[in-house]
Amino acid sequence: MPSRPFSPKPHPSPQAEITVVGVVEAGVEHGCTVLRTGDEVYQLVGSADPMIKPGARLAVRGRPNPNLITTCQQGTPFEVIEVRAA
């Protein structure tokens, strides 16, 4: 049987950029920060913005990345682009 050429799986397209509004909480794992928006929990990644602290109500613009592997084990990873007070 002839072998077929290797065809890698296509990478999923990046998630669309969105803005989510919620309250920052400390994650269950040390060093993890999440944003609770009501029904959803997003793990905030990729930003050291000083506004991201427990208790802050923020509007965060970025991209959800459910395929990102982290050690936080909580919420959908959310790659932060911009942070504003809400």
C-alpha positions in Angstrom: 0.0 0.0 0.0 1.5 3.4 -1.0 2.1 5.8 1.9 0.3 9.1 1.8 2.3 12.3 2.4 2.1 13.6 6.0 -0.5 16.2 6.4 -0.4 18.0 9.8 -3.6 18.9 11.5 -4.5 22.5 10.8 -4.1 24.7 13.8 -7.4 26.1 15.1 -7.8 29.7 14.2 -7.2 32.1 17.0 -10.3 33.1 19.0 -11.8 36.5 18.1 -10.7 39.4 20.3 -13.4 40.2 22.9 -13.8 42.4 26.0 -15.0 40.9 29.2 -16.1 42.8 32.3 -15.9 41.3 35.8 -14.2 41.2 39.2 -10.6 39.9 39.7 -10.1 37.1 42.1 -7.0 35.2 43.3 -6.9 31.8 41.7 -6.9 28.5 43.5 -3.2 28.0 42.6 -0.5 30.4 43.9 0.2 33.2 41.4 -2.9 32.6 39.3 -5.5 35.4 38.7 -9.0 35.0 37.4 -11.7 37.3 36.2 -15.2 36.3 37.2 -17.8 37.7 34.8 -20.9 36.1 36.3 -21.3 32.8 34.5 -17.8 32.6 33.2 -14.3 32.5 34.8 -11.3 33.6 32.8 -7.7 33.0 33.8 -5.8 36.2 33.0 -2.5 35.5 31.3 0.2 37.6 29.6 -0.1 40.8 31.5 1.6 42.3 34.6 -0.7 45.3 34.6 -0.9 46.6 38.2 -4.7 47.1 37.9 -5.1 43.3 37.9 -5.5 42.7 41.6 -8.2 40.9 43.7 -11.3 42.9 44.1 -10.8 45.2 41.1 -13.7 45.5 38.7 -12.2 45.6 35.2 -12.9 45.5 31.5 -10.3 43.3 29.9 -9.7 43.1 26.1 -8.1 40.0 24.8 -8.5 36.5 23.3 -9.8 33.4 25.0 -7.4 30.5 24.4 -8.9 27.3 25.7 -6.0 25.3 24.2 -3.3 27.1 26.3 -1.8 24.8 28.8 -1.3 26.3 32.3 -0.8 25.2 35.8 -3.7 27.3 37.2 -6.4 24.7 36.6 -9.1 27.2 36.8 -11.1 29.2 34.2 -10.5 29.6 30.4 -7.1 31.0 29.7 -7.5 34.6 28.4 -4.6 36.3 26.7 -4.8 39.9 27.9 -4.3 42.8 25.4 -5.7 45.8 27.4 -7.0 46.4 30.9 -9.3 49.3 31.9 -11.3 50.1 35.1 -15.0 49.2 34.7 
